[in-house]
Amino acid sequence: MLGTPPPSESNDGPHHWYSAGQGYAEGWAMSEPDEQRSFTEACLHGVRARLCGDIDALDGYLPPHVAELARRIAGVLKVPQSATA
């Protein structure tokens, strides 16, 4: 698949697997979003946004549903206080 021409369409088996591999490499094989992965990603981004104080930046680089959840997570977190010795 790396730099080689695809098999001819008349050769059904190899052409099918070549097409499936191309699609997987391009990311369409996972067309359904994994909810656990989205939730975990939102949690991590929410924590980071709260710690950095940059909650508004979430909309710039996350899919809308993940950004909304990250914003909600960041909203319920408290800003850490520095420990006094």
PyMOL Python script that loads the backbone (N, CA, C, O; Angstrom):
from pymol import cmd

cmd.read_pdbstr("""\
ATOM      1  N   MET A   1       0.806  -1.187   0.000  1.00  0.00           N
ATOM      2  CA  MET A   1       0.000   0.000   0.000  1.00  0.00           C
ATOM      3  C   MET A   1       0.857   1.261   0.000  1.00  0.00           C
ATOM      4  O   MET A   1       0.392   2.330  -0.396  1.00  0.00           O
ATOM      5  N   LEU A   2       2.071   1.141   0.432  1.00  0.00           N
ATOM      6  CA  LEU A   2       2.925   2.319   0.510  1.00  0.00           C
ATOM      7  C   LEU A   2       3.629   2.533  -0.823  1.00  0.00           C
ATOM      8  O   LEU A   2       4.699   1.975  -1.064  1.00  0.00           O
ATOM      9  N   GLY A   3       3.032   3.330  -1.673  1.00  0.00           N
ATOM     10  CA  GLY A   3       3.656   3.686  -2.935  1.00  0.00           C
ATOM     11  C   GLY A   3       3.452   2.698  -4.057  1.00  0.00           C
ATOM     12  O   GLY A   3       3.942   2.931  -5.162  1.00  0.00           O
ATOM     13  N   THR A   4       2.754   1.614  -3.826  1.00  0.00           N
ATOM     14  CA  THR A   4       2.517   0.653  -4.890  1.00  0.00           C
ATOM     15  C   THR A   4       1.152   0.924  -5.507  1.00  0.00           C
ATOM     16  O   THR A   4       0.257   1.429  -4.829  1.00  0.00           O
ATOM     17  N   PRO A   5       0.985   0.600  -6.768  1.00  0.00           N
ATOM     18  CA  PRO A   5      -0.326   0.816  -7.390  1.00  0.00           C
ATOM     19  C   PRO A   5      -1.344  -0.153  -6.817  1.00  0.00           C
ATOM     20  O   PRO A   5      -0.987  -1.260  -6.414  1.00  0.00           O
ATOM     21  N   PRO A   6      -2.609   0.249  -6.775  1.00  0.00           N
ATOM     22  CA  PRO A   6      -3.633  -0.654  -6.239  1.00  0.00           C
ATOM     23  C   PRO A   6      -3.846  -1.844  -7.169  1.00  0.00           C
ATOM     24  O   PRO A   6      -3.587  -1.747  -8.368  1.00  0.00           O
ATOM     25  N   PRO A   7      -4.313  -2.961  -6.629  1.00  0.00           N
ATOM     26  CA  PRO A   7      -4.629  -4.110  -7.475  1.00  0.00           C
ATOM     27  C   PRO A   7      -5.775  -3.760  -8.424  1.00  0.00           C
ATOM     28  O   PRO A   7      -6.572  -2.863  -8.147  1.00  0.00           O
ATOM     29  N   SER A   8      -5.845  -4.459  -9.517  1.00  0.00           N
ATOM     30  CA  SER A   8      -6.905  -4.181 -10.486  1.00  0.00           C
ATOM     31  C   SER A   8      -8.268  -4.520  -9.885  1.00  0.00           C
ATOM     32  O   SER A   8      -8.386  -5.410  -9.044  1.00  0.00           O
ATOM     33  N   GLU A   9      -9.288  -3.797 -10.329  1.00  0.00           N
ATOM     34  CA  GLU A   9     -10.627  -4.021  -9.801  1.00  0.00           C
ATOM     35  C   GLU A   9     -11.179  -5.385 -10.208  1.00  0.00           C
ATOM     36  O   GLU A   9     -12.098  -5.901  -9.574  1.00  0.00           O
ATOM     37  N   SER A  10     -10.621  -5.960 -11.256  1.00  0.00           N
ATOM     38  CA  SER A  10     -11.086  -7.279 -11.686  1.00  0.00           C
ATOM     39  C   SER A  10     -10.657  -8.363 -10.694  1.00  0.00           C
ATOM     40  O   SER A  10     -11.267  -9.431 -10.636  1.00  0.00           O
ATOM     41  N   ASN A  11      -9.629  -8.095  -9.931  1.00  0.00           N
ATOM     42  CA  ASN A  11      -9.148  -9.030  -8.919  1.00  0.00           C
ATOM     43  C   ASN A  11      -9.820  -8.658  -7.591  1.00  0.00           C
ATOM     44  O   ASN A  11      -9.253  -7.915  -6.790  1.00  0.00           O
ATOM     45  N   ASP A  12     -11.015  -9.174  -7.369  1.00  0.00           N
ATOM     46  CA  ASP A  12     -11.912  -8.716  -6.310  1.00  0.00           C
ATOM     47  C   ASP A  12     -11.327  -8.780  -4.899  1.00  0.00           C
ATOM     48  O   ASP A  12     -11.408  -7.786  -4.177  1.00  0.00           O
ATOM     49  N   GLY A  13     -10.761  -9.868  -4.485  1.00  0.00           N
ATOM     50  CA  GLY A  13     -10.260 -10.030  -3.112  1.00  0.00           C
ATOM     51  C   GLY A  13      -9.190  -9.012  -2.740  1.00  0.00           C
ATOM     52  O   GLY A  13      -9.376  -8.238  -1.801  1.00  0.00           O
ATOM     53  N   PRO A  14      -8.058  -9.001  -3.471  1.00  0.00           N
ATOM     54  CA  PRO A  14      -7.007  -8.035  -3.134  1.00  0.00           C
ATOM     55  C   PRO A  14      -7.466  -6.584  -3.255  1.00  0.00           C
ATOM     56  O   PRO A  14      -7.061  -5.739  -2.457  1.00  0.00           O
ATOM     57  N   HIS A  15      -8.308  -6.288  -4.247  1.00  0.00           N
ATOM     58  CA  HIS A  15      -8.781  -4.914  -4.399  1.00  0.00           C
ATOM     59  C   HIS A  15      -9.636  -4.502  -3.189  1.00  0.00           C
ATOM     60  O   HIS A  15      -9.527  -3.378  -2.699  1.00  0.00           O
ATOM     61  N   HIS A  16     -10.478  -5.418  -2.719  1.00  0.00           N
ATOM     62  CA  HIS A  16     -11.315  -5.133  -1.549  1.00  0.00           C
ATOM     63  C   HIS A  16     -10.448  -4.831  -0.329  1.00  0.00           C
ATOM     64  O   HIS A  16     -10.685  -3.851   0.377  1.00  0.00           O
ATOM     65  N   TRP A  17      -9.444  -5.672  -0.082  1.00  0.00           N
ATOM     66  CA  TRP A  17      -8.603  -5.471   1.100  1.00  0.00           C
ATOM     67  C   TRP A  17      -7.736  -4.229   0.961  1.00  0.00           C
ATOM     68  O   TRP A  17      -7.456  -3.553   1.950  1.00  0.00           O
ATOM     69  N   TYR A  18      -7.316  -3.928  -0.244  1.00  0.00           N
ATOM     70  CA  TYR A  18      -6.552  -2.701  -0.483  1.00  0.00           C
ATOM     71  C   TYR A  18      -7.412  -1.485  -0.154  1.00  0.00           C
ATOM     72  O   TYR A  18      -6.959  -0.564   0.526  1.00  0.00           O
ATOM     73  N   SER A  19      -8.660  -1.483  -0.640  1.00  0.00           N
ATOM     74  CA  SER A  19      -9.573  -0.371  -0.379  1.00  0.00           C
ATOM     75  C   SER A  19      -9.874  -0.235   1.108  1.00  0.00           C
ATOM     76  O   SER A  19      -9.923   0.876   1.636  1.00  0.00           O
ATOM     77  N   ALA A  20     -10.073  -1.360   1.783  1.00  0.00           N
ATOM     78  CA  ALA A  20     -10.339  -1.325   3.217  1.00  0.00           C
ATOM     79  C   ALA A  20      -9.136  -0.760   3.975  1.00  0.00           C
ATOM     80  O   ALA A  20      -9.298   0.037   4.899  1.00  0.00           O
ATOM     81  N   GLY A  21      -7.954  -1.168   3.589  1.00  0.00           N
ATOM     82  CA  GLY A  21      -6.737  -0.652   4.231  1.00  0.00           C
ATOM     83  C   GLY A  21      -6.556   0.842   4.001  1.00  0.00           C
ATOM     84  O   GLY A  21      -6.168   1.576   4.910  1.00  0.00           O
ATOM     85  N   GLN A  22      -6.842   1.290   2.773  1.00  0.00           N
ATOM     86  CA  GLN A  22      -6.768   2.728   2.469  1.00  0.00           C
ATOM     87  C   GLN A  22      -7.734   3.502   3.348  1.00  0.00           C
ATOM     88  O   GLN A  22      -7.379   4.536   3.913  1.00  0.00           O
ATOM     89  N   GLY A  23      -8.951   3.003   3.460  1.00  0.00           N
ATOM     90  CA  GLY A  23      -9.960   3.684   4.272  1.00  0.00           C
ATOM     91  C   GLY A  23      -9.567   3.740   5.732  1.00  0.00           C
ATOM     92  O   GLY A  23      -9.750   4.763   6.393  1.00  0.00           O
ATOM     93  N   TYR A  24      -9.028   2.646   6.235  1.00  0.00           N
ATOM     94  CA  TYR A  24      -8.596   2.624   7.631  1.00  0.00           C
ATOM     95  C   TYR A  24      -7.479   3.623   7.850  1.00  0.00           C
ATOM     96  O   TYR A  24      -7.467   4.333   8.856  1.00  0.00           O
ATOM     97  N   ALA A  25      -6.539   3.685   6.918  1.00  0.00           N
ATOM     98  CA  ALA A  25      -5.428   4.619   7.040  1.00  0.00           C
ATOM     99  C   ALA A  25      -5.906   6.062   6.999  1.00  0.00           C
ATOM    100  O   ALA A  25      -5.289   6.936   7.608  1.00  0.00           O
ATOM    101  N   GLU A  26      -6.996   6.322   6.288  1.00  0.00           N
ATOM    102  CA  GLU A  26      -7.529   7.671   6.193  1.00  0.00           C
ATOM    103  C   GLU A  26      -8.515   7.991   7.302  1.00  0.00           C
ATOM    104  O   GLU A  26      -8.996   9.120   7.393  1.00  0.00           O
ATOM    105  N   GLY A  27      -8.823   7.014   8.147  1.00  0.00           N
ATOM    106  CA  GLY A  27      -9.646   7.269   9.318  1.00  0.00           C
ATOM    107  C   GLY A  27     -11.128   7.033   9.174  1.00  0.00           C
ATOM    108  O   GLY A  27     -11.852   7.223  10.151  1.00  0.00           O
ATOM    109  N   TRP A  28     -11.630   6.629   8.018  1.00  0.00           N
ATOM    110  CA  TRP A  28     -13.071   6.441   7.905  1.00  0.00           C
ATOM    111  C   TRP A  28     -13.544   5.130   8.491  1.00  0.00           C
ATOM    112  O   TRP A  28     -14.750   4.922   8.622  1.00  0.00           O
ATOM    113  N   ALA A  29     -12.645   4.250   8.844  1.00  0.00           N
ATOM    114  CA  ALA A  29     -13.073   2.975   9.421  1.00  0.00           C
ATOM    115  C   ALA A  29     -13.697   3.177  10.801  1.00  0.00           C
ATOM    116  O   ALA A  29     -14.462   2.332  11.268  1.00  0.00           O
ATOM    117  N   MET A  30     -13.379   4.272  11.439  1.00  0.00           N
ATOM    118  CA  MET A  30     -13.933   4.556  12.752  1.00  0.00           C
ATOM    119  C   MET A  30     -14.920   5.716  12.633  1.00  0.00           C
ATOM    120  O   MET A  30     -14.775   6.732  13.313  1.00  0.00           O
ATOM    121  N   SER A  31     -15.920   5.563  11.769  1.00  0.00           N
ATOM    122  CA  SER A  31     -16.865   6.637  11.531  1.00  0.00           C
ATOM    123  C   SER A  31     -17.743   6.905  12.751  1.00  0.00           C
ATOM    124  O   SER A  31     -18.164   8.042  12.961  1.00  0.00           O
ATOM    125  N   GLU A  32     -18.024   5.899  13.548  1.00  0.00           N
ATOM    126  CA  GLU A  32     -18.791   6.090  14.768  1.00  0.00           C
ATOM    127  C   GLU A  32     -17.832   6.549  15.869  1.00  0.00           C
ATOM    128  O   GLU A  32     -16.841   5.874  16.145  1.00  0.00           O
ATOM    129  N   PRO A  33     -18.120   7.688  16.495  1.00  0.00           N
ATOM    130  CA  PRO A  33     -17.217   8.138  17.564  1.00  0.00           C
ATOM    131  C   PRO A  33     -17.309   7.220  18.775  1.00  0.00           C
ATOM    132  O   PRO A  33     -18.399   6.815  19.178  1.00  0.00           O
ATOM    133  N   ASP A  34     -16.192   6.905  19.333  1.00  0.00           N
ATOM    134  CA  ASP A  34     -16.136   6.086  20.539  1.00  0.00           C
ATOM    135  C   ASP A  34     -16.450   6.993  21.722  1.00  0.00           C
ATOM    136  O   ASP A  34     -15.687   7.913  22.019  1.00  0.00           O
ATOM    137  N   GLU A  35     -17.568   6.740  22.398  1.00  0.00           N
ATOM    138  CA  GLU A  35     -18.029   7.616  23.476  1.00  0.00           C
ATOM    139  C   GLU A  35     -17.054   7.654  24.643  1.00  0.00           C
ATOM    140  O   GLU A  35     -16.856   8.716  25.233  1.00  0.00           O
ATOM    141  N   GLN A  36     -16.445   6.537  24.991  1.00  0.00           N
ATOM    142  CA  GLN A  36     -15.473   6.534  26.087  1.00  0.00           C
ATOM    143  C   GLN A  36     -14.255   7.357  25.731  1.00  0.00           C
ATOM    144  O   GLN A  36     -13.723   8.087  26.566  1.00  0.00           O
ATOM    145  N   ARG A  37     -13.814   7.239  24.491  1.00  0.00           N
ATOM    146  CA  ARG A  37     -12.656   8.020  24.056  1.00  0.00           C
ATOM    147  C   ARG A  37     -12.991   9.517  24.055  1.00  0.00           C
ATOM    148  O   ARG A  37     -12.180  10.336  24.489  1.00  0.00           O
ATOM    149  N   SER A  38     -14.187   9.871  23.568  1.00  0.00           N
ATOM    150  CA  SER A  38     -14.602  11.276  23.558  1.00  0.00           C
ATOM    151  C   SER A  38     -14.684  11.824  24.976  1.00  0.00           C
ATOM    152  O   SER A  38     -14.262  12.951  25.234  1.00  0.00           O
ATOM    153  N   PHE A  39     -15.226  11.029  25.896  1.00  0.00           N
ATOM    154  CA  PHE A  39     -15.343  11.462  27.285  1.00  0.00           C
ATOM    155  C   PHE A  39     -13.973  11.656  27.917  1.00  0.00           C
ATOM    156  O   PHE A  39     -13.734  12.656  28.593  1.00  0.00           O
ATOM    157  N   THR A  40     -13.074  10.706  27.700  1.00  0.00           N
ATOM    158  CA  THR A  40     -11.724  10.807  28.247  1.00  0.00           C
ATOM    159  C   THR A  40     -11.003  12.024  27.686  1.00  0.00           C
ATOM    160  O   THR A  40     -10.344  12.758  28.423  1.00  0.00           O
ATOM    161  N   GLU A  41     -11.129  12.237  26.380  1.00  0.00           N
ATOM    162  CA  GLU A  41     -10.508  13.394  25.748  1.00  0.00           C
ATOM    163  C   GLU A  41     -11.074  14.694  26.331  1.00  0.00           C
ATOM    164  O   GLU A  41     -10.326  15.634  26.599  1.00  0.00           O
ATOM    165  N   ALA A  42     -12.392  14.743  26.525  1.00  0.00           N
ATOM    166  CA  ALA A  42     -13.018  15.940  27.092  1.00  0.00           C
ATOM    167  C   ALA A  42     -12.534  16.184  28.518  1.00  0.00           C
ATOM    168  O   ALA A  42     -12.287  17.329  28.896  1.00  0.00           O
ATOM    169  N   CYS A  43     -12.395  15.126  29.311  1.00  0.00           N
ATOM    170  CA  CYS A  43     -11.899  15.280  30.679  1.00  0.00           C
ATOM    171  C   CYS A  43     -10.492  15.861  30.695  1.00  0.00           C
ATOM    172  O   CYS A  43     -10.205  16.796  31.443  1.00  0.00           O
ATOM    173  N   LEU A  44      -9.630  15.308  29.877  1.00  0.00           N
ATOM    174  CA  LEU A  44      -8.251  15.793  29.844  1.00  0.00           C
ATOM    175  C   LEU A  44      -8.172  17.240  29.379  1.00  0.00           C
ATOM    176  O   LEU A  44      -7.435  18.040  29.957  1.00  0.00           O
ATOM    177  N   HIS A  45      -8.923  17.580  28.345  1.00  0.00           N
ATOM    178  CA  HIS A  45      -8.910  18.959  27.855  1.00  0.00           C
ATOM    179  C   HIS A  45      -9.551  19.911  28.859  1.00  0.00           C
ATOM    180  O   HIS A  45      -9.111  21.052  29.000  1.00  0.00           O
ATOM    181  N   GLY A  46     -10.592  19.449  29.561  1.00  0.00           N
ATOM    182  CA  GLY A  46     -11.235  20.279  30.573  1.00  0.00           C
ATOM    183  C   GLY A  46     -10.302  20.590  31.729  1.00  0.00           C
ATOM    184  O   GLY A  46     -10.240  21.728  32.195  1.00  0.00           O
ATOM    185  N   VAL A  47      -9.575  19.582  32.191  1.00  0.00           N
ATOM    186  CA  VAL A  47      -8.605  19.788  33.271  1.00  0.00           C
ATOM    187  C   VAL A  47      -7.506  20.747  32.811  1.00  0.00           C
ATOM    188  O   VAL A  47      -7.135  21.670  33.536  1.00  0.00           O
ATOM    189  N   ARG A  48      -6.999  20.524  31.622  1.00  0.00           N
ATOM    190  CA  ARG A  48      -5.933  21.393  31.095  1.00  0.00           C
ATOM    191  C   ARG A  48      -6.417  22.830  30.949  1.00  0.00           C
ATOM    192  O   ARG A  48      -5.705  23.772  31.297  1.00  0.00           O
ATOM    193  N   ALA A  49      -7.630  22.989  30.433  1.00  0.00           N
ATOM    194  CA  ALA A  49      -8.176  24.331  30.246  1.00  0.00           C
ATOM    195  C   ALA A  49      -8.349  25.042  31.585  1.00  0.00           C
ATOM    196  O   ALA A  49      -8.077  26.238  31.693  1.00  0.00           O
ATOM    197  N   ARG A  50      -8.799  24.313  32.603  1.00  0.00           N
ATOM    198  CA  ARG A  50      -8.979  24.915  33.932  1.00  0.00           C
ATOM    199  C   ARG A  50      -7.636  25.309  34.521  1.00  0.00           C
ATOM    200  O   ARG A  50      -7.499  26.402  35.071  1.00  0.00           O
ATOM    201  N   LEU A  51      -6.639  24.434  34.414  1.00  0.00           N
ATOM    202  CA  LEU A  51      -5.322  24.729  34.974  1.00  0.00           C
ATOM    203  C   LEU A  51      -4.647  25.899  34.266  1.00  0.00           C
ATOM    204  O   LEU A  51      -3.945  26.692  34.893  1.00  0.00           O
ATOM    205  N   CYS A  52      -4.864  25.999  32.953  1.00  0.00           N
ATOM    206  CA  CYS A  52      -4.236  27.071  32.173  1.00  0.00           C
ATOM    207  C   CYS A  52      -5.092  28.333  32.137  1.00  0.00           C
ATOM    208  O   CYS A  52      -4.627  29.389  31.706  1.00  0.00           O
ATOM    209  N   GLY A  53      -6.330  28.228  32.584  1.00  0.00           N
ATOM    210  CA  GLY A  53      -7.232  29.375  32.538  1.00  0.00           C
ATOM    211  C   GLY A  53      -7.609  29.763  31.125  1.00  0.00           C
ATOM    212  O   GLY A  53      -7.852  30.937  30.846  1.00  0.00           O
ATOM    213  N   ASP A  54      -7.659  28.800  30.240  1.00  0.00           N
ATOM    214  CA  ASP A  54      -7.912  29.084  28.831  1.00  0.00           C
ATOM    215  C   ASP A  54      -9.106  28.274  28.325  1.00  0.00           C
ATOM    216  O   ASP A  54      -8.993  27.535  27.347  1.00  0.00           O
ATOM    217  N   ILE A  55     -10.227  28.416  28.983  1.00  0.00           N
ATOM    218  CA  ILE A  55     -11.412  27.627  28.640  1.00  0.00           C
ATOM    219  C   ILE A  55     -11.956  28.006  27.267  1.00  0.00           C
ATOM    220  O   ILE A  55     -12.468  27.142  26.555  1.00  0.00           O
ATOM    221  N   ASP A  56     -11.857  29.270  26.882  1.00  0.00           N
ATOM    222  CA  ASP A  56     -12.391  29.706  25.594  1.00  0.00           C
ATOM    223  C   ASP A  56     -11.657  29.098  24.403  1.00  0.00           C
ATOM    224  O   ASP A  56     -12.214  29.023  23.308  1.00  0.00           O
ATOM    225  N   ALA A  57     -10.428  28.670  24.603  1.00  0.00           N
ATOM    226  CA  ALA A  57      -9.642  28.106  23.502  1.00  0.00           C
ATOM    227  C   ALA A  57     -10.123  26.719  23.095  1.00  0.00           C
ATOM    228  O   ALA A  57      -9.745  26.223  22.033  1.00  0.00           O
ATOM    229  N   LEU A  58     -10.951  26.085  23.923  1.00  0.00           N
ATOM    230  CA  LEU A  58     -11.422  24.731  23.614  1.00  0.00           C
ATOM    231  C   LEU A  58     -12.162  24.670  22.285  1.00  0.00           C
ATOM    232  O   LEU A  58     -12.086  23.668  21.574  1.00  0.00           O
ATOM    233  N   ASP A  59     -12.880  25.741  21.948  1.00  0.00           N
ATOM    234  CA  ASP A  59     -13.651  25.751  20.710  1.00  0.00           C
ATOM    235  C   ASP A  59     -12.772  25.793  19.473  1.00  0.00           C
ATOM    236  O   ASP A  59     -13.226  25.444  18.384  1.00  0.00           O
ATOM    237  N   GLY A  60     -11.529  26.210  19.619  1.00  0.00           N
ATOM    238  CA  GLY A  60     -10.655  26.373  18.474  1.00  0.00           C
ATOM    239  C   GLY A  60     -10.077  25.088  17.927  1.00  0.00           C
ATOM    240  O   GLY A  60      -9.728  25.026  16.748  1.00  0.00           O
ATOM    241  N   TYR A  61      -9.966  24.056  18.753  1.00  0.00           N
ATOM    242  CA  TYR A  61      -9.271  22.868  18.270  1.00  0.00           C
ATOM    243  C   TYR A  61      -9.975  21.548  18.577  1.00  0.00           C
ATOM    244  O   TYR A  61      -9.446  20.484  18.255  1.00  0.00           O
ATOM    245  N   LEU A  62     -11.146  21.594  19.188  1.00  0.00           N
ATOM    246  CA  LEU A  62     -11.878  20.360  19.486  1.00  0.00           C
ATOM    247  C   LEU A  62     -13.172  20.288  18.698  1.00  0.00           C
ATOM    248  O   LEU A  62     -13.744  21.321  18.351  1.00  0.00           O
ATOM    249  N   PRO A  63     -13.640  19.081  18.410  1.00  0.00           N
ATOM    250  CA  PRO A  63     -14.978  18.949  17.817  1.00  0.00           C
ATOM    251  C   PRO A  63     -16.010  19.555  18.781  1.00  0.00           C
ATOM    252  O   PRO A  63     -15.810  19.517  19.995  1.00  0.00           O
ATOM    253  N   PRO A  64     -17.089  20.102  18.266  1.00  0.00           N
ATOM    254  CA  PRO A  64     -18.055  20.806  19.120  1.00  0.00           C
ATOM    255  C   PRO A  64     -18.583  20.002  20.310  1.00  0.00           C
ATOM    256  O   PRO A  64     -18.713  20.546  21.407  1.00  0.00           O
ATOM    257  N   HIS A  65     -18.892  18.713  20.110  1.00  0.00           N
ATOM    258  CA  HIS A  65     -19.438  17.938  21.228  1.00  0.00           C
ATOM    259  C   HIS A  65     -18.397  17.684  22.315  1.00  0.00           C
ATOM    260  O   HIS A  65     -18.739  17.629  23.496  1.00  0.00           O
ATOM    261  N   VAL A  66     -17.136  17.529  21.931  1.00  0.00           N
ATOM    262  CA  VAL A  66     -16.070  17.322  22.905  1.00  0.00           C
ATOM    263  C   VAL A  66     -15.766  18.642  23.617  1.00  0.00           C
ATOM    264  O   VAL A  66     -15.533  18.653  24.826  1.00  0.00           O
ATOM    265  N   ALA A  67     -15.766  19.750  22.880  1.00  0.00           N
ATOM    266  CA  ALA A  67     -15.503  21.060  23.478  1.00  0.00           C
ATOM    267  C   ALA A  67     -16.571  21.415  24.509  1.00  0.00           C
ATOM    268  O   ALA A  67     -16.256  21.954  25.570  1.00  0.00           O
ATOM    269  N   GLU A  68     -17.832  21.115  24.202  1.00  0.00           N
ATOM    270  CA  GLU A  68     -18.921  21.406  25.140  1.00  0.00           C
ATOM    271  C   GLU A  68     -18.748  20.612  26.427  1.00  0.00           C
ATOM    272  O   GLU A  68     -18.892  21.165  27.517  1.00  0.00           O
ATOM    273  N   LEU A  69     -18.444  19.336  26.316  1.00  0.00           N
ATOM    274  CA  LEU A  69     -18.246  18.508  27.500  1.00  0.00           C
ATOM    275  C   LEU A  69     -17.013  18.969  28.276  1.00  0.00           C
ATOM    276  O   LEU A  69     -17.045  19.011  29.506  1.00  0.00           O
ATOM    277  N   ALA A  70     -15.933  19.313  27.585  1.00  0.00           N
ATOM    278  CA  ALA A  70     -14.718  19.799  28.250  1.00  0.00           C
ATOM    279  C   ALA A  70     -15.008  21.098  28.998  1.00  0.00           C
ATOM    280  O   ALA A  70     -14.505  21.305  30.102  1.00  0.00           O
ATOM    281  N   ARG A  71     -15.821  21.975  28.397  1.00  0.00           N
ATOM    282  CA  ARG A  71     -16.203  23.226  29.050  1.00  0.00           C
ATOM    283  C   ARG A  71     -17.003  22.945  30.331  1.00  0.00           C
ATOM    284  O   ARG A  71     -16.795  23.598  31.353  1.00  0.00           O
ATOM    285  N   ARG A  72     -17.905  21.980  30.269  1.00  0.00           N
ATOM    286  CA  ARG A  72     -18.693  21.618  31.452  1.00  0.00           C
ATOM    287  C   ARG A  72     -17.801  21.033  32.546  1.00  0.00           C
ATOM    288  O   ARG A  72     -17.983  21.334  33.726  1.00  0.00           O
ATOM    289  N   ILE A  73     -16.853  20.210  32.159  1.00  0.00           N
ATOM    290  CA  ILE A  73     -15.926  19.616  33.131  1.00  0.00           C
ATOM    291  C   ILE A  73     -15.064  20.707  33.755  1.00  0.00           C
ATOM    292  O   ILE A  73     -14.880  20.734  34.972  1.00  0.00           O
ATOM    293  N   ALA A  74     -14.543  21.589  32.942  1.00  0.00           N
ATOM    294  CA  ALA A  74     -13.720  22.680  33.466  1.00  0.00           C
ATOM    295  C   ALA A  74     -14.522  23.573  34.401  1.00  0.00           C
ATOM    296  O   ALA A  74     -13.980  24.124  35.359  1.00  0.00           O
ATOM    297  N   GLY A  75     -15.819  23.716  34.122  1.00  0.00           N
ATOM    298  CA  GLY A  75     -16.664  24.570  34.938  1.00  0.00           C
ATOM    299  C   GLY A  75     -16.882  24.057  36.351  1.00  0.00           C
ATOM    300  O   GLY A  75     -17.099  24.853  37.264  1.00  0.00           O
ATOM    301  N   VAL A  76     -16.831  22.762  36.550  1.00  0.00           N
ATOM    302  CA  VAL A  76     -17.068  22.217  37.885  1.00  0.00           C
ATOM    303  C   VAL A  76     -15.781  22.023  38.677  1.00  0.00           C
ATOM    304  O   VAL A  76     -15.826  21.726  39.871  1.00  0.00           O
ATOM    305  N   LEU A  77     -14.647  22.185  38.028  1.00  0.00           N
ATOM    306  CA  LEU A  77     -13.375  22.021  38.729  1.00  0.00           C
ATOM    307  C   LEU A  77     -13.000  23.316  39.440  1.00  0.00           C
ATOM    308  O   LEU A  77     -13.270  24.410  38.942  1.00  0.00           O
ATOM    309  N   LYS A  78     -12.385  23.185  40.591  1.00  0.00           N
ATOM    310  CA  LYS A  78     -11.896  24.355  41.309  1.00  0.00           C
ATOM    311  C   LYS A  78     -10.449  24.600  40.902  1.00  0.00           C
ATOM    312  O   LYS A  78      -9.703  23.671  40.593  1.00  0.00           O
ATOM    313  N   VAL A  79     -10.080  25.857  40.910  1.00  0.00           N
ATOM    314  CA  VAL A  79      -8.697  26.206  40.616  1.00  0.00           C
ATOM    315  C   VAL A  79      -7.858  25.781  41.813  1.00  0.00           C
ATOM    316  O   VAL A  79      -8.183  26.125  42.950  1.00  0.00           O
ATOM    317  N   PRO A  80      -6.780  25.035  41.570  1.00  0.00           N
ATOM    318  CA  PRO A  80      -5.968  24.553  42.706  1.00  0.00           C
ATOM    319  C   PRO A  80      -5.323  25.727  43.443  1.00  0.00           C
ATOM    320  O   PRO A  80      -4.860  26.693  42.835  1.00  0.00           O
ATOM    321  N   GLN A  81      -5.308  25.612  44.758  1.00  0.00           N
ATOM    322  CA  GLN A  81      -4.655  26.611  45.600  1.00  0.00           C
ATOM    323  C   GLN A  81      -3.256  26.131  45.929  1.00  0.00           C
ATOM    324  O   GLN A  81      -3.029  24.939  46.135  1.00  0.00           O
ATOM    325  N   SER A  82      -2.331  27.057  45.976  1.00  0.00           N
ATOM    326  CA  SER A  82      -0.966  26.657  46.309  1.00  0.00           C
ATOM    327  C   SER A  82      -0.906  26.265  47.782  1.00  0.00           C
ATOM    328  O   SER A  82      -1.541  26.884  48.635  1.00  0.00           O
ATOM    329  N   ALA A  83      -0.139  25.238  48.053  1.00  0.00           N
ATOM    330  CA  ALA A  83      -0.020  24.729  49.404  1.00  0.00           C
ATOM    331  C   ALA A  83       0.823  25.675  50.257  1.00  0.00           C
ATOM    332  O   ALA A  83       1.850  26.184  49.807  1.00  0.00           O
ATOM    333  N   THR A  84       0.387  25.901  51.465  1.00  0.00           N
ATOM    334  CA  THR A  84       1.166  26.732  52.381  1.00  0.00           C
ATOM    335  C   THR A  84       1.852  25.829  53.392  1.00  0.00           C
ATOM    336  O   THR A  84       1.223  24.946  53.975  1.00  0.00           O
ATOM    337  N   ALA A  85       3.094  26.045  53.590  1.00  0.00           N
ATOM    338  CA  ALA A  85       3.854  25.160  54.480  1.00  0.00           C
ATOM    339  C   ALA A  85       3.938  25.695  55.867  1.00  0.00           C
ATOM    340  O   ALA A  85       4.543  25.067  56.735  1.00  0.00           O
TER     341      ALA A  85
END
""", "prot")
cmd.dss("prot")
cmd.show_as("cartoon", "prot")
cmd.util.cbc("prot")
cmd.orient("prot")
